[in-house]
């Protein structure tokens, strides 16, 4: 299936690649030892990369739907998914480069490489992900990093302390190659989500790089 994307005028770059992280990444300290790094426009040619991955052409991404139990009945997960394990080749060379660059940049804090890549395809504003933390595995009890690369149409990613609180939600609009990294205690003490929207929005792919035994 083909997904129509309105390209960014700021991303008129033919070659898909990566810009620098050093000196271009901004850190936002959060509460309880959590933090978020943001690097706008890290991926060049992000619209071309979106096309490669979304249509499952040369990249060969096998997008899958899931069904989950909710209120005693099975419902479709409102997005398409693909998870690449530690020994599984990634569908595009730039994703392997991104994982390696992130591993190098965060090695002094993380102490280990990023090893897996989860991918979510949000087809339109009806697709979403509820408030959650990536707490399966070691991240339930240990500090870690989860790096998210957003390509395609911009969507709002929300962050809030676990349990919420008036005026504590942080909103970041990500797309067209932006990078957001959640570190420290963020997966245990904060939650994040992509809300539904009634506004006309195009498709988006979220690529999440994680270390071993973090999901």
ChimeraX attribute file (.defattr): number of C-alpha atoms within 10 A of each C-alpha:
attribute: neighborCount
match mode: 1-to-1
recipient: residues
	/A:1	7
	/A:2	9
	/A:3	14
	/A:4	14
	/A:5	16
	/A:6	12
	/A:7	16
	/A:8	15
	/A:9	7
	/A:10	10
	/A:11	16
	/A:12	13
	/A:13	13
	/A:14	11
	/A:15	12
	/A:16	14
	/A:17	18
	/A:18	18
	/A:19	13
	/A:20	12
	/A:21	16
	/A:22	9
	/A:23	7
	/A:24	12
	/A:25	16
	/A:26	14
	/A:27	14
	/A:28	10
	/A:29	13
	/A:30	17
	/A:31	12
	/A:32	13
	/A:33	12
	/A:34	21
	/A:35	18
	/A:36	20
	/A:37	16
	/A:38	21
	/A:39	21
	/A:40	20
	/A:41	22
	/A:42	23
	/A:43	26
	/A:44	21
	/A:45	22
	/A:46	29
	/A:47	25
	/A:48	19
	/A:49	23
	/A:50	24
	/A:51	19
	/A:52	17
	/A:53	21
	/A:54	26
	/A:55	17
	/A:56	15
	/A:57	13
	/A:58	11
	/A:59	16
	/A:60	14
	/A:61	19
	/A:62	15
	/A:63	17
	/A:64	13
	/A:65	12
	/A:66	12
	/A:67	11
	/A:68	11
	/A:69	10
	/A:70	9
	/A:71	7
	/A:72	7
	/A:73	8
	/A:74	11
	/A:75	12
	/A:76	12
	/A:77	16
	/A:78	21
	/A:79	19
	/A:80	18
	/A:81	19
	/A:82	16
	/A:83	18
	/A:84	15
	/A:85	13
	/A:86	15
	/A:87	8
	/A:88	11
	/A:89	13
	/A:90	19
	/A:91	17
	/A:92	15
	/A:93	12
	/A:94	15
	/A:95	20
	/A:96	15
	/A:97	13
	/A:98	18
	/A:99	20
	/A:100	14
	/A:101	17
	/A:102	17
	/A:103	21
	/A:104	15
	/A:105	13
	/A:106	16
	/A:107	13
	/A:108	9
	/A:109	13
	/A:110	17
	/A:111	12
	/A:112	14
	/A:113	19
	/A:114	26
	/A:115	20
	/A:116	22
	/A:117	25
	/A:118	16
	/A:119	21
	/A:120	23
	/A:121	25
	/A:122	26
	/A:123	20
	/A:124	21
	/A:125	19
	/A:126	15
	/A:127	19
	/A:128	20
	/A:129	16
	/A:130	13
	/A:131	17
	/A:132	16
	/A:133	19
	/A:134	20
	/A:135	16
	/A:136	12
	/A:137	12
	/A:138	15
	/A:139	23
	/A:140	17
	/A:141	12
	/A:142	13
	/A:143	17
	/A:144	24
	/A:145	25
	/A:146	21
	/A:147	23
	/A:148	23
	/A:149	26
	/A:150	29
	/A:151	29
	/A:152	29
	/A:153	25
	/A:154	20
	/A:155	26
	/A:156	16
	/A:157	16
	/A:158	17
	/A:159	23
	/A:160	23
	/A:161	20
	/A:162	16
	/A:163	9
	/A:164	13
	/A:165	9
	/A:166	6
	/A:167	7
	/A:168	10
	/A:169	13
	/A:170	12
	/A:171	15
	/A:172	13
	/A:173	13
	/A:174	24
	/A:175	24
	/A:176	28
	/A:177	29
	/A:178	22
	/A:179	24
	/A:180	23
	/A:181	21
	/A:182	22
	/A:183	22
	/A:184	22
	/A:185	21
	/A:186	30
	/A:187	28
	/A:188	21
	/A:189	18
	/A:190	23
	/A:191	20
	/A:192	23
	/A:193	17
	/A:194	20
	/A:195	16
	/A:196	17
	/A:197	14
	/A:198	8
	/A:199	9
	/A:200	8
	/A:201	17
	/A:202	18
	/A:203	22
	/A:204	27
	/A:205	28
	/A:206	24
	/A:207	20
	/A:208	22
	/A:209	26
	/A:210	23
	/A:211	22
	/A:212	15
	/A:213	13
	/A:214	21
	/A:215	20
